[in-house]
Structures are given as structure tokens and as C-alpha cells.
């Protein structure tokens, strides 16, 4: 490059802005590349070692546009997520290596939700508001969201450990049971415990049923595909749990919802409610945007709002505890 041209380029370029845009572009491309390589199964053929271009092409079952495939793979190389050698392409990047680990599936789902679901809300909310419209929630993302929500699993497992008695007959109703992992823990803690898990989304309910069967608790646990507001039970429960769900309901429906939860408790039974609450962290703001702009949902609450709604729902013995920043537990005795 001619020195004069180089000087002219830099003298007319906001250098810091250019560098920042370059960094953002690289990380955006990295996220998209890694998630696609995992979801499309491309990393599966590289886990045992390098894969040749021909092997990757065979995986696609097509020789259409080999230059397009080569350009996509070379993008991964330039991002540092793939390594190219005489033996073929192999996995190199730290992000790729961490996300393909089965133990990190929850964090893979966490990233997928924010990239594949939430990002759409960032770029399209203003245009949706101009049209006086909200987003429709797609059940296609139900299992993905359920997997993502397990990032809070270590905290909630501690909650379950402190709640469940280790003996005596005990009945648990878990509203929005997700994967069923907390019901599993409760069954392990108390061999006399029986439980019902409610899940409004059919795909997630089926996912939970499969898990309960795999864990050999199907004789003690029933998973029902229904809304808590439509659920009718034959006997009252010792414990009703409502983990991280209140923002899936509009604000003006939450008091009646809390009343519905209490209807299923026997005298002296407990209601346990947990919720992410509004905060300054961008991740919380992003989640608040998602729930605020999804039809049928509502904004993240603040702890005082939940406390006041519990009182209006008729509860009097209300205790609250912040488990981790912006994540609050409410314990109510009927």
C-alpha cells in the first residue's frame, strides 16, 4: 500500500471507532459460527480429530457450491475457532471446546436463547411498537428455554434440599416443571414423596415425562400438560413450588394467579416462589425486554411488587430472601 494512501486513510478514519467495530464484528461472527457448527452437527465429525474437506462435504450429502463451504470453514479458521492443516479442519477455539462439552449444555442453551431468540427483540422492538404489536412466543423454543433456565439449577437444588423433609408422606406440586430436575431431587430426598408437575407447553411436558421415566420415578410422579389456572386436583399439597415463572403472566393477572396457587395447598402448606427481578445488568435488561414484549407475558417484577401482590392475594406469613443478586425467594405459609 502506498504510504500516502495509508496516511490519508488513517487521517480520515476514527481509529478507535474502527477498532471497536472490528472487535464487535469478530465476536458477533464468532458466536454465530460456533452455535451453527454445533447445531448443524459439523463439530461432531471433528471431535475425534481433523476432518478433511471431502469428509465434511460428504457429511452435507451434497457437492453443491464447494467454494461456499470452503469459505464458511475458512471463516472459522480466521476467527480462531477452527484449525486448518494438511489433515483437514479441527476444533481449536476455547469457546468451541467449552460449548461442545455435555456438562456445559445449559450454557450452550443460555447462549442460544440470547442469540437466536432475544436478539430478534433488540432489533425489531421499535418497529413492532410502531405497528402496535407484540411478539408471539413460539413453542419451538420451549425445550431450549427450559435447558437455558437450568443455569440457576445449583441455587434451586439447595432450595429443594432445605425444603423437603427426609421422611413421612409428602405431596409436591411443581408448577412449570421444566426438565423435571427439581422433582427428581425431591424424590431422591424423600422416598415417600409423590409429585405432580405441571407444564403448559406440550413439548416441554413430554421432555419432562421422558426424564422422569429415565430416572425411574414414573410410579411416584405425574407430569400434566396444563395451565395452573385450569388445573383441578383431587387432594391438597404440602408444598407448591413456582420457580421463575411469574413474568410469564401479565401484571394484572398475577394476583389471581397467586390465589390459584394457594387453592392447592392444604392448611399449613407452603408456597415457594422464586423470580429474577429487575436490575441494571444488561442480561437482566435483555430478559425484561423479552418478557415485556412477548404477548401474554409481563415485565420482570421487583421484590416489593411480588410482596404486595402476595398480600393482595390473601397471604399474610410472607418471608423473602435474596439468593443471589436480583434472584429472590418468597416463602409463604397458608
Secondary structure, 3 states (H helix, E strand, C coil): CCHHHHHHHHHCCCHHHHHHHHHHHHHHHHHHHHHHHHHCCCHHHCCCCCECHHHHHHHCCCCCCHHHHHHHHHHHHHCCCEEEECCEEEECCHHHHHHCCHHHHHHHHHHHHHHHHHHHHHHHHHHHHHCCCCECCCHHHHHHHHHHHHHHHHHHHHHHHHHCCCCCCEEEEEECCCCCHHHHHHHHHCCCEEEEEECCCHHHHHHHHHHHHHCCCCCCEEEECCCHHHCCCCCCEEEEEEECCHHHCCHHHHHHHHHHHHCCEEEEEEEEEEEEECCCCHHHHHHHHHHHHECCCCCCECHHHHHHHHHHCCCCEEEEEEEECCEEEEEEEC
